[in-house]
Amino acid sequence: MSNPGDKSRQPPECEPRFIPHPPEMTERERLILGGTGRWTQCPNLKETSSPSDFDGERYECDVCGKYCRLYYEDMA
């Protein structure tokens, strides 16, 4: 589950950016990581889940209101 947040309150640093893998990375490392790079998350996302959340973690941005939930089941 994720919420894109309020675009009118979203400063440039909250926008996701694509970061290509460094050129010095070996072919094996590229195969392990997959793709040609990675997308950044909003750097202002902070964990807001409580200790009673046994099924996952919730992250929320105080700046733009974006949030996402990571489920432990999907991470296994």
Backbone torsions as a table, in degrees:
resi	resn	phi	psi	omega
1	MET	NA	133.1	175.5
2	SER	-148.2	158.0	179.3
3	ASN	-127.4	127.9	-178.3
4	PRO	-69.5	-12.4	179.7
5	GLY	82.0	-179.7	-179.1
6	ASP	-88.1	109.8	-176.8
7	LYS	-61.3	-29.0	-179.6
8	SER	-70.9	-22.8	178.8
9	ARG	-99.8	1.9	-172.6
10	GLN	-89.0	106.4	177.3
11	PRO	-71.9	164.2	-178.3
12	PRO	-55.0	-33.1	-178.1
13	GLU	-72.1	-12.8	176.9
14	CYS	-87.7	-12.6	-179.2
15	GLU	-73.5	135.7	175.5
16	PRO	-66.0	144.1	178.3
17	ARG	-130.7	149.8	177.9
18	PHE	-91.8	127.9	178.4
19	ILE	-116.7	111.9	179.3
20	PRO	-69.1	153.8	176.0
21	HIS	-62.9	145.8	179.1
22	PRO	-64.8	146.9	-177.9
23	PRO	-63.9	-24.2	-179.1
24	GLU	-79.7	-3.0	178.9
25	MET	-68.7	137.5	-179.3
26	THR	-74.4	163.0	179.5
27	GLU	-62.8	-36.6	178.5
28	ARG	-62.7	-45.0	178.6
29	GLU	-62.0	-39.7	178.5
30	ARG	-63.8	-39.3	178.7
31	LEU	-65.8	-39.1	179.9
32	ILE	-65.6	-45.6	-178.6
33	LEU	-77.4	-28.5	-179.8
34	GLY	75.8	154.6	177.2
35	GLY	67.6	-168.0	-178.4
36	THR	-108.6	0.5	-179.0
37	GLY	175.1	-159.1	179.8
38	ARG	-143.7	158.3	176.0
39	TRP	-97.4	138.8	176.8
40	THR	-82.1	156.6	171.5
41	GLN	-98.9	165.7	174.8
42	CYS	-56.5	123.3	-177.8
43	PRO	-68.4	-12.4	-179.4
44	ASN	-91.5	2.3	178.5
45	LEU	-67.6	128.4	178.3
46	LYS	-125.4	145.6	179.7
47	GLU	-68.6	129.7	-180.0
48	THR	-122.3	7.0	-178.7
49	SER	-72.8	155.5	179.8
50	SER	-101.1	164.7	179.2
51	PRO	-61.3	-19.7	-179.7
52	SER	-83.0	-4.0	176.9
53	ASP	-82.4	93.9	-176.9
54	PHE	-87.4	-12.8	-174.4
55	ASP	-99.7	-7.3	-179.9
56	GLY	174.3	-169.1	-179.0
57	GLU	-126.5	146.7	178.0
58	ARG	-118.8	135.6	178.9
59	TYR	-123.8	141.4	-178.0
60	GLU	-142.6	145.6	178.2
61	CYS	-101.1	123.5	177.6
62	ASP	-72.5	-20.2	-177.1
63	VAL	-81.2	-55.2	-173.8
64	CYS	-107.4	-11.6	178.8
65	GLY	87.6	1.6	178.5
66	LYS	-65.7	143.0	175.2
67	TYR	-145.2	158.9	175.8
68	CYS	-149.3	159.8	179.7
69	ARG	-128.3	129.1	177.2
70	LEU	-105.5	124.3	179.6
71	TYR	-95.8	129.9	-179.7
72	TYR	-58.6	-35.2	179.7
73	GLU	-59.2	-39.1	179.9
74	ASP	-76.2	-20.8	-177.4
75	MET	-84.9	-14.4	-176.7
76	ALA	-77.7	NA	NA
